[in-house]
């Protein structure tokens, strides 16, 4: 994997989790596909739609998918089922080493690092532990840290990360794999590194 890193130095580094630090997006896809079938989906979940929602808060993803397929769903029930299915597959999580190596290096050099993710804490924490990355990140921002509806692609989560790191947003570099997160980081005034997505059928 080749990452296009911008020139210059940065005071802090922010990382998306799924599809950026850990190769978990195929696991999330399988969990979403199974959960949606449990609640009435009668065909394979559209993979392009799924990847296009990378970084969007989990409950909102359930709402979007339900509307897309014309299903009357309880978003909380679908979200709970999906997260349970994902957690059962946790041992299959793998680190995306080129990105994780950067996170380890800048953290060891004393730069503040943070995670900004659309996942909820009950799946983010186990994923970090499974990937061996928990010790690096003391700051993790999830949709629960911002007002409802202000997750990615809104900039609020990235701005909050910069605030908690006591940094100007323009001095932060963001690593992201999906368009909602890339848009959110840019809206926050941050430079971004696009991490290529890993697809289910790669």
Helices and strands as residue ranges (DSSP letters): E 12-15, H 25-38, H 47-52, H 58-68, H 75-88, G 90-92, H 97-108, E 112-116, H 121-131, G 134-136, E 140-141, G 143-145, H 156-164, G 169-171, E 172-176, H 179-187, E 191-194
